Amino acid sequence: MMETDNKRIKAEQRVKELKEFYKHLSAYLIVNLAFTFISNYFDVVVRVFDGLRVSNKFTENGFEHYPLWGIWGIILIIDAFRVFGFRKLFGKNWEEDKIKEFINK
């Protein structure tokens, strides 16, 4: 009984971590798509710190300022490694683990 409770607690924690990551990913996509649209059509630049300007505006010369999607993307990748773990994302047993997961559903 105690072992089942521990498994349940770990499973609930894992689901919570996954849910938070997917919220983070959704926010990243929605905010960056909106900010890209706004930056390109309304010429908006956000000043984050004194000299750091963020914009998703892309011109023929490339990005005029630091792109938000790039900065936030690095943070999102770090979050993905935290949630999924490096070995789980790129490990040798990933395919086999996924097959077993889908069989057991």
N, C-alpha and C positions, 0 to 999 in steps of 0.2 A: 504494500500500500504506500509506504513512504517513497519507494523508488518511482512509482507511478506519479506521485505528487511532484517530485523533483523534475521528472521528464515533462510534466505539464507546465511547470513554471518556466523551464528552459524554452519550451516550445512557444509559450506566450511571449517571452522576451524576444525570441527570434522573429516572431510575427510582427511585433512592435517595431523592431529595428528595420525590417523590410518595408513596413508601411511608411515609416518616416523617410526612408531613402526614396521610395516612389513618390512621396509628396515633394521632396527636394527636387527630384528629376522633373516632375510636372511643373513646378514653379520655375525651374530653370528654362524649360522650353517655352512656357507661356510668356514669361517676363521678357526673355530675349527676343522672341518673335515680335512682341508688341514694341519693345524698345528699338528694334531694328527698323520697324515701320515708321515709328515716330522720328527717329534720328535721320532717316533718309528723306522724309517728306517735310519735316518741320525744323530741320537743322538744330536739334537739341543736343547739348553737351552737358554732362553732369560733372561738377567738380567735387571729387571725393575728398581729397586732401589739398593742401596748398598748391602744389604743382601738378598733381595727378588729375588728368581729365579723362573721363570715360565716355565713350560713344560707340555705337555700333554702325556708324556711318562709314560706308565703303565707297570710295571714289576711284577714278582711273589711276590714281597714285597709291592706292591701297587704303589702309585705315589711317584716318587723320589723328586719332587718339587711341589710347589703349582700349581694345574692344572688351566690353563687359562679358560677352560670351566666353572669351578666352580666359579671363581672370577667374570667373565663376566656374568655368569648366575644369580648371585645375583643382579647385576646391571640391567639385563634384566627383572627380576621379579619386581624390584622397578619401572621400566619404564612401565611395564604392569599395575601395580596398578595405576600409574599416568594416563595412557590413558583410561583404562577401569573402573577404580574405584573398590574398594573392594566390594561395594554393587552390582555393575553390574556383577561382576564375580561370586559372591557367594550368591547373594540375593535371596529371596523367589520368586520374580516375574520374574526371569530370563527366565524360560521356557515359561511363558505366553507372555513375551515381544518378545521372538524369534518367537513364533507362529504367533503373530500379524505382526511382521516384514516380515515373509515369505508370509503371506496371502496378504499383501499389495504390494508385488512385482509384 
